[in-house]
Amino acid sequence: MRKKRPFASVMQGVLIVLLILSLVLIAQQASFNLYHVGFLMLVISAIIQIGFGNVPPTSDFKKSMGLLGIYLLVIAAVFGLGIILAPTLIRLARG
């Protein structure tokens, strides 16, 4: 009997394939619409990969989704703080 792979392990493989596919779509020069789809796919899959890169590959679906939610909140907080603090830091740098 074949052993079932954990969800996190499968998802990490799927995300790698999506990242490669999105780069191929961005590199093609035949269609701007395909470029646009590839760019959106790259942004979304890269952000999810940042979170899933920190999920242990042995995690089941429930644990993976819980950890992914936490990691996405951390990513959102970092981006949010960067947006909020950028004008202040620019003013401080200009003196």
Backbone hydrogen bonds, N-H to C=O, Kabsch-Sander energy under -0.5 kcal/mol:
donor,donor_aa,acceptor,acceptor_aa,energy
8,A,59,S,-1.9
9,S,57,P,-1.0
10,V,6,P,-1.9
11,M,7,F,-2.9
12,Q,8,A,-2.2
13,G,9,S,-1.6
14,V,10,V,-2.3
15,L,11,M,-2.6
16,I,12,Q,-1.7
17,V,13,G,-2.0
18,L,14,V,-2.5
19,L,15,L,-2.4
20,I,16,I,-2.2
21,L,17,V,-2.7
22,S,18,L,-2.5
23,L,19,L,-1.9
24,V,20,I,-2.0
25,L,21,L,-2.4
26,I,22,S,-2.0
27,A,23,L,-2.1
28,Q,24,V,-1.5
35,Y,31,S,-1.6
36,H,32,F,-2.6
37,V,33,N,-2.4
38,G,34,L,-2.7
39,F,35,Y,-2.5
40,L,36,H,-2.4
41,M,37,V,-2.7
42,L,38,G,-2.2
43,V,39,F,-2.3
44,I,40,L,-2.4
45,S,41,M,-2.6
46,A,42,L,-2.2
47,I,43,V,-2.0
48,I,44,I,-2.2
49,Q,45,S,-2.3
50,I,46,A,-1.9
51,G,47,I,-1.4
52,F,48,I,-3.0
53,G,49,Q,-2.3
54,N,51,G,-1.5
55,V,52,F,-1.0
59,S,56,P,-2.2
64,S,60,D,-2.5
65,M,61,F,-2.6
66,G,62,K,-2.1
67,L,63,K,-2.6
68,L,64,S,-2.7
69,G,65,M,-2.3
70,I,66,G,-1.9
71,Y,67,L,-2.7
72,L,68,L,-2.7
73,L,69,G,-1.9
74,V,70,I,-2.1
75,I,71,Y,-2.4
76,A,72,L,-2.6
77,A,73,L,-2.4
78,V,74,V,-2.4
79,F,75,I,-2.5
80,G,76,A,-2.8
81,L,77,A,-2.9
82,G,78,V,-2.2
83,I,79,F,-2.2
84,I,80,G,-2.5
85,L,81,L,-3.1
86,A,82,G,-1.6
89,L,85,L,-2.7
90,I,86,A,-2.4
91,R,87,P,-2.3
92,L,88,T,-2.3
93,A,89,L,-2.0
94,R,90,I,-1.8
95,G,91,R,-1.0
